Amino acid sequence: MMDWTDRHCRYLHRLLSRDALLYTEMVTAPALVRGGALHLLEYTSEEHPVALQLGGSDPAELAQAAKLGAEAGYDEINLNVGCPSDRVQSGTFGAVLMKNPGLVAECCAAMIAAQPVEVTVKCRIGVDDQDAEEVLPEFLARIVAAGVERVTIHARKAWLQGLSPRENRDVPPLDYDLVQRMKGLFPNLHISVNGGIASLEQARGFLDAGLDGVMIGRAAYHQPADILCAADRVIFGAQGPDSTPEGAVLAMLPYIEDHLATGGKLHQVTRHMLGLFAGRPGARAWRRILSEGATRPGAGPELVEQALAQIANPARAAE
């Protein structure tokens, strides 16, 4: 979710769900260790529980990056072995590491030894012409032996040549059954499934079938209210009323004021809010007002309130 799940996005999503585990954008270990880009670790305490997602392929460097993440207070350190981006491949990390499970195991062992926070892995079922039925069990066995107890499996292969990162999210076929079989082979491994999941009902189905968790990416970003407002009740069994997008917008106003007071721009926050009312009357006007107005000089919380009024009065929004 590079360029998507930044701290503004995570703050918004936490207002919608108290219990869902949120993930950072992928942060590269070299940026932290060699580049000293510690600002990439910044987040607000309200975001907990939140996982730091790291990219890298050097065990010592990843160990140091994991230590920095632990010191920053993250609840989980996740190693990304699933991203097919060209930028990621050129750094020899991401999905290309599916070809080298021994190195991934070394990286995990080093990260675990370096700090006390749980280390998890996000992977694909395989890459390119690999036989997923063969490589995925071997991959999981290697990281389990290294000490990993939780893994998220994107139920698609990644094609490192011939498909763009966007195509890699849709074109390779999903194989949920393979992920389900991995739970049978590794009953003590906490396995979450990822890829193509677009509703809480679908997520609930995977949990009822025996998987331990579900990761939802694009649907939770583009229609956050549909996924997150009822998640605490439907997935986590929480009592009480569901959250609402209207309530989240009102709670974002002080956050936006603080962001602007420190030199931030309105669109840096509101770009993550465009899908809050997807499918509801007034949603188009909500998106239009924020998209057109948030980049203008001096734009502030009053623009968000103006956009919210279109939802409260959809007849007016249709005029």
Buried (B, 14 or more C-beta within 10 A) or exposed (E): BBEBBBBBBBBBBBBBBBBBBBBBBBBBBBBBBEEEEEEBBEBBEEBBEBBBBBBBBBBBBBBBBBBBBBEBEBBBBBBBBBBBBEEBBEBBBBBBBBBBBEBBBBBBBBBBEBBEBBBBBBBBBBBBEBEBEEBBBEBBBBBBEBBBEBBBBBBBBBBBEEBEBEEBBEEBEBBBEBBBBBBEEBEEBBBBBBBBBBBBEBBEBBBEEEBBBBBBBBBBBBBBBBBBBBBBBBBEEBEEEBBBBBBBBBBBBEBBEEBBEEEEBBBBBBBBBBBBBBEEBBBBBBBBBBBEBBBEEEBBBEBBEBBBBBBEBBEEBEE
